[in-house]
Amino acid sequence: MRVHLCRHAEASPGEPDELRELTEAGWSAARRLGEDLAELDEPPRVVVTSPLVRARQTADPVAERLGCDVLVRDELRPGATADSLRTAVDGLPSPVAAVCHQPDCSGIMQAITGRDPGFRVGESFPLELEP
């Protein structure tokens, strides 16, 4: 399965962490991420996201641009792993965009591909996810 692993866009600082919202720059980056994914030869058919506000706010404009659904997955909360990503996308049509957090994105890529491309906020990288 092809997964476009996305780090959520820039969020404002604050507490509680779960309720941090995107900044103006974050909203712009989320829209740009949606544009970038929509331009792929085979764009994502579904977006899965962490339930945290900043991740959901990143996923919404991406899914809107792609014309697909957003599915909230607890498996993508901070602390997500390659195994929890597999669980989150199990049974979904490929390709999928998955909105997660750092350092989880880097850890997942390292575990699956053996490399860490370094995820800036609002950035995505593709990976092939074996069951």
N, C-alpha and C positions, 0 to 999 in steps of 0.2 A: 504494500500500500504506500502510495506517495503521500507524505505529510509535509506541509509547509509550516515549520515550527516558527511561531511569531512571539517576540517579546512584546508585552503591552507597551503602549506609547507613554510619553512623559506624564507623570502624575505630580500633583501638588504634595508637599510634605504634610504630615499631620498624623493625628491619632483619632480614632483607632485606625490601624493600618488597613483593615478590610474596607473602609469607607473612603479612602483617598480617591479623589476624582482627577480626571485628565485636566491638564492645563490647556490654554488656547493652542500652544504649540503642539500639545499632545493630540488634540482633536484634528489639527491639520495633518499631523503625521499618520493618524489612523485612516483618514480619508486617502492619503497618498498610498498607504499600504494596500488599501482596497483597490486603487487604480493599478498598482503594480501587479497584484495578483490577478486582476481581471485581464491583463494584457498577456498572460501566459498562454502558451498553445493549448494547455489543458488546465483551466482555472479550477480552483477548489469548488466542490459541489455542496459542501457543508462546512460550517465554522463551529468548532467546539472551543469552549472558553472556561477558564477558571471562574468561580463565582464572585471573586473580588471585584468591586466596582470598577477600578481602573481597567481591568481585563475585559469586563463586559462592555465598557464604554469604547474600548478599542475594537472589539468584535462587531459591535452593531453597525458602524459605517462600512466595515469590510463586507459583512454579509449583505448589507443594502446594495452596495455596488455590484456584488457578485450575483445578486438576486437569489440568495439561498437562505436557509434557516440557520439560526444560532442555537446551539445546544449547550447548556451550562453543565459542566462536569466537575463534581467535587474532586475527582482524581487529579485535576490540574491545579489545585490549590498550591500555595507555596510548599515546597517539599516534594513536588512531583518528580517521578523517576521515569526511566524508559518503560518499565513495566506498567506504571500507572497510565502513561500515555497510550500504551497498547490497549489497556482496558477501556480508556476513554473513547477510542476510535473503533473498537471492535464492532463489526457488523455494519459500519457506515460505508457509503460509496466513496471510492477513491477518485480524485485526491481530496484531502481534507486540509483545512487551515486550523491550527491549534494555537490558541493564545494562552501563553504561560508567563512565568516570572523568571527572574534571575535570582540566584545562580542556576536555577533548574534547567533553563534552556541550554546553557553550556554543558551541564552535567549530562543531560539527555543526549546531546550531540556527541559528546565524548564517549559515552557508553555505546552508542550505536555505530558511529563512524570512525572513532579513534582520533577525532580532531575537534577542536573548539574554535569556530570561526569568530567568536567574540560577538555577543549580541548587544548592539546599541538599542536604546528604547525605540520601539516602532519598526524594528528590523526583523526580517524573516529569512530563513534558509530552508531549502528542501532536503528531505531525507527519505530514504526507502526504509520502511518499517516492516520487518518480518514478523509474522505472528508468533 
